[in-house]
Amino acid sequence: MITTAIPAQQLRLSVAPMMDWTDSHCRVFHRLLSPNARLYSEMVHANAVIHGDRARLLAMDPIEHPVALQLGGSEPELLAQAARIGAEAGFDEINLNCGCPSDRVQAGRFGACLMREPALVAQSVAAMIAACDVPVTVKCRLGVDDDHEYARFRAFVDAIADAGCRMFVVHARNAWLKGLSPKENREVPPLRYDWAYRLKAERPDLQIVVNGGIAGAEEATSHLAHADGAMLGRAAYHDPYLLHRLDVAWFGGELRSRAELLRALRPYVESQLERGVFLKHITRHLLGLFGGERGGRAFRQILSEGAHRPGADWSLVERAIDVTESFSTPHAASAA
Ligand SMILES: Cc1cc2nc3c(=O)[nH]c(=O)nc-3n(C[C@H](O)[C@H](O)[C@H](O)COP(=O)(O)O)c2cc1C
């Protein structure tokens, strides 16, 4: 069985799955900045989806669409069950993690070490496709440790494509399973975008999204000449306004100010506060919005210091925005 293709327009820009970062609050914020980006959840293990607190693990606001659930695991039956639950919960895509190098993940025999087990991944993907009616996709590396053969990487992709997967996110570097922390594994192994480009050229029917080290708008745009899309992780999280600039540049629409975009988050924040969510759990994702701007440090400081206080509410965010605006008034400019 072949999983359905994702509309090309929805693949051009995406925000990477990031544990502890891309929770539902973060994704809602990113959606307001970029109406067209495809968003990804944090990785959730299939067992947790099946046996854990689903209301929390699969939390998702309808504004987030299109949004993918990323699963971890390596047991086809469990992955199939979790994929079905994720699709029924409303996720638009189920993505299988074949790229995470952490020790915990290696001990569980999933994540990046699956790059060495193409037959098992193919079996898992086939089971997931049979179990749900949304696209099933894979996020992988180029290889692990000292795999330096392009043919081996392509054989991995081919095996999974034969099982019906049409879309691959390629984090375009190896994962080194021994001796590097997950953080180092996002920085040390060299990037080889040419492997992702070559894969797209040789397998034009597959949808290939390039990920890894994409730091700015020009760089992101350059990938579109060779692949179906660019996925941004850290750059999007630390400089979320980049998402807005890319969305406007690639899809059209008017460039809105940071303050205007942030104020659009107010109804969401207030509804979450009413449900008992603490402000700090939302504002932690907003800290980079004014990065590099005048008042950016004060914005960050006001939110980080104030959001954990009891009773903190939207007025704190408004105060932080006011500070940035005070820097741009003629009065502030002349006083500076
Ligand atoms: C804090 C953090 C958590 C991450 N968690 C995941 C994850 O759950 N699943 C995954 O596939 N990749 C995860 N990654 C890797 C990113 O998805 C991405 O592949 C990597 O950061 C490279 O892209 P970038 O250079 O644009 O950040 C994580 C990265 C970071 C920084």
Ligand as a Chemical Component Dictionary entry (heavy atoms), coordinates in Angstrom:
data_LIG
# 
_chem_comp.id                   LIG 
_chem_comp.type                 NON-POLYMER 
_chem_comp.pdbx_formal_charge   0 
_chem_comp.three_letter_code    LIG 
# 
loop_
_chem_comp_atom.comp_id 
_chem_comp_atom.atom_id 
_chem_comp_atom.alt_atom_id 
_chem_comp_atom.type_symbol 
_chem_comp_atom.charge 
_chem_comp_atom.model_Cartn_x 
_chem_comp_atom.model_Cartn_y 
_chem_comp_atom.model_Cartn_z 
_chem_comp_atom.pdbx_ordinal 
LIG C1  C1  C 0 16.124 20.596 21.645 1  
LIG C2  C2  C 0 16.068 19.683 20.444 2  
LIG C3  C3  C 0 15.244 18.562 20.492 3  
LIG C4  C4  C 0 15.150 17.710 19.381 4  
LIG N1  N1  N 0 14.252 16.669 19.420 5  
LIG C5  C5  C 0 14.038 15.944 18.285 6  
LIG C6  C6  C 0 12.988 14.985 18.218 7  
LIG O1  O1  O 0 12.206 14.783 19.154 8  
LIG N2  N2  N 0 12.847 14.272 17.061 9  
LIG C7  C7  C 0 13.672 14.478 15.976 10 
LIG O2  O2  O 0 13.497 13.835 14.935 11 
LIG N3  N3  N 0 14.651 15.392 16.026 12 
LIG C8  C8  C 0 14.827 16.133 17.132 13 
LIG N4  N4  N 0 15.777 17.122 17.133 14 
LIG C9  C9  C 0 16.567 17.354 15.913 15 
LIG C10 C10 C 0 15.871 18.369 15.025 16 
LIG O3  O3  O 0 14.618 17.906 14.592 17 
LIG C11 C11 C 0 16.730 18.688 13.787 18 
LIG O4  O4  O 0 16.858 17.519 13.008 19 
LIG C12 C12 C 0 18.132 19.178 14.165 20 
LIG O5  O5  O 0 18.082 20.142 15.201 21 
LIG C13 C13 C 0 18.826 19.780 12.936 22 
LIG O6  O6  O 0 18.094 20.863 12.426 23 
LIG P1  P1  P 0 18.481 22.399 12.770 24 
LIG O7  O7  O 0 19.954 22.543 12.478 25 
LIG O8  O8  O 0 17.629 23.224 11.850 26 
LIG O9  O9  O 0 18.202 22.631 14.218 27 
LIG C14 C14 C 0 15.903 17.975 18.230 28 
LIG C15 C15 C 0 16.723 19.107 18.186 29 
LIG C16 C16 C 0 16.793 19.960 19.275 30 
LIG C17 C17 C 0 17.661 21.195 19.202 31 
# 
loop_
_chem_comp_bond.comp_id 
_chem_comp_bond.atom_id_1 
_chem_comp_bond.atom_id_2 
_chem_comp_bond.value_order 
_chem_comp_bond.pdbx_ordinal 
LIG C1  C2  SING 1  
LIG C2  C3  SING 2  
LIG C2  C16 DOUB 3  
LIG C3  C4  DOUB 4  
LIG C4  N1  SING 5  
LIG C4  C14 SING 6  
LIG N1  C5  DOUB 7  
LIG C5  C6  SING 8  
LIG C5  C8  SING 9  
LIG C6  O1  DOUB 10 
LIG C6  N2  SING 11 
LIG N2  C7  SING 12 
LIG C7  O2  DOUB 13 
LIG C7  N3  SING 14 
LIG N3  C8  DOUB 15 
LIG C8  N4  SING 16 
LIG N4  C9  SING 17 
LIG N4  C14 SING 18 
LIG C9  C10 SING 19 
LIG C10 O3  SING 20 
LIG C10 C11 SING 21 
LIG C11 O4  SING 22 
LIG C11 C12 SING 23 
LIG C12 O5  SING 24 
LIG C12 C13 SING 25 
LIG C13 O6  SING 26 
LIG O6  P1  SING 27 
LIG P1  O7  DOUB 28 
LIG P1  O8  SING 29 
LIG P1  O9  SING 30 
LIG C14 C15 DOUB 31 
LIG C15 C16 SING 32 
LIG C16 C17 SING 33 
# 
